[in-house]
Amino acid sequence: MTRDKELERLRSKKLRELMKGVYEEPKERPEAGDVVTLTSSNFDDFIRNATMPVLVDFWAEWCMPCRMMGPVFEELAGDYAGKAFFARLNVDENSEIARRYGIMSIPLFMIFNDGRPVERVLGAVGRGPLERALRKYVRD
């Protein structure tokens, strides 16, 4: 009996999420300091309806530099709560969004302002470069 590859991929994805204990539905209205999980189904609405700049972390589970930037991203989300939204999009699980924005390398951080991409920061650059880019679009 042959297995459906798509079904197997979905089962594997769900199992990884459950084993990590991180499965949660993306939030429609993030609270200050939250990092929102974006997917193909909520990405466009979230970006379009954002009332503040949005810093999106394009990442993948297997990417060690992405994992290294995780705590930096979380810290910035806390420090800029109420001034910007912070969101993550897994490029392996949402490849159509990654293709749309021409993302070929990760981690890639993209700032959206007024629904449009305005700046990119590529790589595990640490807090400084990421914060300098964000400050250009944040209102004090």
Summary of the structure (lengths in Angstrom):
residues: 140
radius of gyration: 15.4
end to end distance: 61.1
largest distance: 61.1
contacts: 362
relative contact order: 0.17
helix: 39%
strand: 21%
